[in-house]
Amino acid sequence: MSIKLKLISFVTAFVMMLSIMVVGVYALQQTINLEGSINFQIDDKSLWVSDVRIKNDNYTEEQSIENFMPGYINNNFNLSISTITNNYGSFTLYFDIINTTEKEYNISASYAGSEANVTVSPSITEIPAGTGETITSSTQPTATLAIEVSCPQGSLVDLSDISIIFEEIPSYTATINVTYSGLNVEDIYIAINDDEDFTRYIKNYGEDQVIVLNNVTRIAFGGTGSKLTRMITDPIDMTVKSNTGINESIYYVGNTNVDTDFLGWYELTQDTVFNITIELHM
């Protein structure tokens, strides 16, 4: 073969190789462009399940459920779990839940199957109130609910017989009108729901107060130094009346360890207006 023919063959082979490389590059850059729109109609945007994991024995870490899709519980949240063979008699499901509301929820779980030896135990009984924030990829769970399913005698458990129920805990608005009698009368202290201590509401000198608290299920009133271990430092009279029929008064005598040194707990069953009068005895 002449040098000219060799050169032509080399150039032809090089062009073919270059063409293959270009086709390969284009193959990596192929895309699918979506068109159209999806209308998300969500009836209840309250509780969002961001992740579900399973722990099948005492030795391995929690594993995310395969093909899990996050979403709102929205009355019914169907979770498909493939058939599992368990050698330990129990397993645990972990649900990361974001509460998008300022409401609290009670949790219960039950098993409706025919196997009498199956128990379903939730790790917590309440989902605390959320902050109403918008969910993003970085939003942390409000709570992680662990559901332990036990079957110590060994049998086939149909997971569709397990129900996990979330019920909104009713809460109400408490409007507290505080009237102070005397120049040096102390501020009012209030505890609500599961507060571990009283919160002090500082009055403006010479003025009464109107305090509005939302999402209240139970409430207690106290004076200076009030704690859930109860301590009142100054003798005062406090009278509490409400539009729901409450009419009580108490005299704080300044002792330091009396469990009745507060008015409450009052359980609220509706929006309630309290009218409170505080009088300081010098």
VEXKELUM-713022 format. One record per residue: z, x, y of N, C-alpha, C in turn. Coordinates in steps of 0.2 Angstrom, whole numbers, plus 5000, padded with zeros to 4 digits. Atoms other than C-alpha are relative to their C-alpha. Layout:
<atoms>
ZXYZXYZXY
...
</atoms>
This chain:
<atoms>
500050044994500050005000500050045006
500149954994499550075017500749995004
499450004995500850105031500049945004
500150064996500149955041500349944996
499850065004500449835026500750004999
499349995001502149905023500449975006
499750024994502649875041499949925001
500150074999501949695041500549974995
499550035005502949655025500750015002
499349994997504549725033500249965005
499950054994504349625049500149934997
499950075002504049465039500649994996
499450015003505549495028500650005005
499550004994506649525044500049945003
500050074997506049365052500349954996
499750055005506449265036500750015000
499349995001508149345035500449975007
499750024994508449305054500049925000
500150075000507849125051500649974996
499450025005509149105037500750005004
499450004996510549165048500149955006
500050054995510049055062500249934998
499850065003510048905051500749994998
499350005002511748955044500549985006
499650014994512448955062500049935002
500050074998511748785066500349964995
499750055005512448715050500850005002
499350004998514248775056500149965006
499950034993513948685073499849925000
500250075001513448515066500649955002
499450044998514548375074499849924999
500150075001514748185072500349975007
499750034993514948085089500149934998
499850075001515847925088499849955006
500250054995515247775098500349934998
499750065001516047605101500750005002
499350014998517847545103500449974995
499550035004519347495094500649975004
499550034997520547365100500649994996
499350005004522347405094500449945002
499650064999523247235093500650014996
499449995003525047275090500549955002
499550064998526247125089500750035002
499349984999527847225089500050085001
500049934999527847395097500850035001
499349984999529747435094500250064996
499749945004530047555079499350034997
500649965003528747685075500250054995
499849955005528847785059499550065001
500449944998528247965063499850044994
500149965006528448035046500449984994
499650025006529047995028499950064995
499949955005529648125015500349984994
499650025006530248124998500350064997
499749945003531448234989500249974993
500050025007531348214970500550034995
499549965004532648334964500550045004
499449964996534148444969499750075002
500149934999533148604970499450015005
500649994996531548574980500149975007
499950024993531348544999499649935000
500350064999530848375006499250015000
500750005000528948345004499749945003
500350064996527848235016499649964995
500450055005527048085007499350025001
500749985000525248125003499649945004
500450054996524048035015500449955004
499650054996525447955025499750005007
500350014994524847875041500649975005
499450024996526147855055499849935004
500250064996526247685064500749965001
499550054998527347535070500249964993
499850045006528347445057499749935001
500450064999527647285065500049954995
499850055005528447155053499950034993
500149975006527747245038499750075000
500349935000527447435035499950014992
500149985007526647465018499950074999
500049935001526947635011499850014992
500249995007525947684995500250074998
499849945003526747814984499850004993
500350005006525947874969500550004994
499550005005526747864952500450064999
499649935000528147994950500549994993
499550005006529148044934500650045003
499449974998530948084939500450024994
499649985005532048184928500750005001
499349994997533648174938500449935001
499650064999534047984939500049975007
500050024993533847974958499550045004
500449964995532648024972500249975007
499950024993532748004991499450005004
500550014995531547945004500350015007
499849994993531648005022499549975005
500550034995530947905036500250025007
499949994993530847975054499849955004
500250064996530947835066500250015007
500050004992530647825085500149935002
499950074997531447675093499850005007
500450004994530347635108500449955005
499750054996531547505115500750025002
499449984998533247505123500549954996
499650055005533947385108500250044994
499849975006534947435093499849964994
500250045005534447385076500550024994
499649995006535447355060499550014994
500549985006534747425043500449974994
499850015007534947355026499550014995
500549995005534147385010500249964993
499950045006533947284994499550014994
500549995006533147294976499949934997
500150065003532347134969499850004993
500350005006531747194953500549984994
499750025006532347154935500550054997
499649945002533247324932500749995003
499450014997535047294934500450065002
499749944999535547474935499750045006
500349974995534547514950500449995007
499650014994535447544967499550035005
500449974994534647574984500550005006
499549984995535747654997499750035006
500249974993535347685016500550055002
499549954997536147835024500349985006
499750024994536447745040499949925001
500050074999536747565045499749975007
500350024993536047565063499550055002
500449964996534647635073500249995007
499750014993535347675090499449995005
500550014995534447625106499650055002
500549954997532947715112500050005008
500049994993532547765130499349965003
500650034998530847665131499550055002
500549954998529847825133499449994996
500650015004528047835128500050054995
500049955006527747915111499450055001
500549945000526848085111500150044994
499949965006526648215098500650045000
499349964999528248305104500649955000
499450055000529348145104500450014993
499549995005530848175093500249934997
499850065003531448045080500749975004
499350034997532847925087500550014994
499649995006533547935069499650014994
500349995007533147985051500349964995
499750045005533447855038499850034993
500149975007533747925021500249944995
499950055005533547795007500050034993
499949975007534247854990499949944995
500250055005533547754975500350044993
499749975006534647784959499849954994
500150045006534247724941500250054994
499749955005535447824930499849984993
500250015007534947734914499350024998
500749985001533147774916499649944998
500550055001531747654917499550005006
500550004995530147614927500249965006
499850044994530547564945499449985004
500650024996529247464955500350005007
499849994993529447524973499949945004
500150064996528747354979500649955000
499450055000530347274974500650025005
499549984995531347374987499849985007
500150024993531547305004500450045005
499649974995532147395020499949965006
500150054995532547275033500450035007
499749984993532847315052500049935004
499950064996533647175062500350025007
499849994993533847185081500749985001
499350024998535647185087500049975007
500050034993535847055101500450045005
499649974995536447125117499949965007
500050054994536847045134500150045006
499849974994537047085152500749985003
499350024997538847095159500050025008
499950004993539047065178500750005001
499350004999540747125184500150005007
499850004993541347075201500750025000
499449985000542847175205500350005007
499750004994544047135219500750045000
499449954999545347265225500549975005
499450024996547047215232500550055002
499649954998547947345242499650065002
500449944998547447505251499850054995
500149945004547647635238499949984992
500150035007547147525223499550054996
500449965004546347625209499349974998
500750025003544547625202500149964994
500150045007544047515187499750054995
500249975005543747595171499749964994
500350055005542547515158499750044994
500349975006542047555140499649944997
500550055003540547465131499850034993
500349995007539947455113500450054997
499749955004540347615104500250065004
499749954996540947715119500650034997
499549975003542147845114500650015006
499549994995543047845131499849955006
500250044995543047745147499650035005
500449984994541847765162500349985006
499750014994542547775179499549975005
500450034995541747665192500350005007
499649984994542247735209499849955006
500150054995542447605223499950035007
500049984993541947625241500649975004
499450024997543447625252500049935004
500050074997543847445258499549954998
500550055002542447365248500149994993
500050025007542447265232499350034996
500649975004541147315218499749944996
500450045005539747225208499750054996
500349965005539347315192499649964995
500450035005537947265181499850054994
500149965006537847335163499549964996
500550035004536347295152500250024992
499949995007536347295133500750014997
499350005002538147255130500149954995
499850055006538847185114500849995000
499250005000540747225117500250045006
499849974993541747275133500750005000
499350004999543447335138500150035007
499949984993544247365155500750035000
499449964999545547485160500150035007
499949974993546347585175500050075000
500049925000546647765180500350034994
499849975006546847875165499949974994
500150045006546247745153499550054995
500449975005545547825137500149954994
499950045006545347755120500650024996
499449995002546947835116500549975005
499650044996547647735130500550045005
499549974996548547805145499949975007
500050024993548947725162500550035004
499549964996549747825176500349975005
499650044995550147695189500049934998
499950075002550847525187499549955004
500550044996549447395192500049934996
500250065003549047215188499349995000
500750015001547347175182499949934997
500250075002546646995180499350004998
500750005002545046965171499849924998
500250075002544146795171499250004999
500849995002542346755165499849935000
500350065001541146615165499949974993
500050025007541346605146500749984998
499450025001543146555148500650054999
499549955000544146715148500449995006
499550014995545746705158500650044998
499449965002546946855155500250045006
499749954996548046975164500450044997
499549955003549047125160500350045006
499649964995550347235169500050074997
499949945002550147415167500650035003
499449984998551847495168500150085001
500049934999551347675168500250044994
499849965006551847725151499350034997
500549955002550747855142499749994993
500350015007550447795124500149934997
500050075002550247605122499349984999
500650025002548847535113499749945003
500250064997548747385123499950015008
500149984993548447475140499349995002
500750014998546747395142499949924998
500250075001545947215142499350004996
500649995005544747205127500250024993
500750014999543847225117499849935000
500350075000542847065122499350014996
500750005003541347025111499649955004
500550044996539846955121499649974995
500550045003538846815114499549975004
500550024995537846785130500150045006
499949964994537546855147500749975003
499450024998539246855155500250035007
499849984993539946865173500850004999
499349985000541746945174500250005007
499750004994542846915189500650044999
499449965001544147055190500450015006
499649984994545547075202500550054998
499649955001546547235203500550015006
499549994995548147255212500550054998
499649945001549147415214500749985003
499350014998551047405214500350075002
499749934998551847555224500850004999
</atoms>
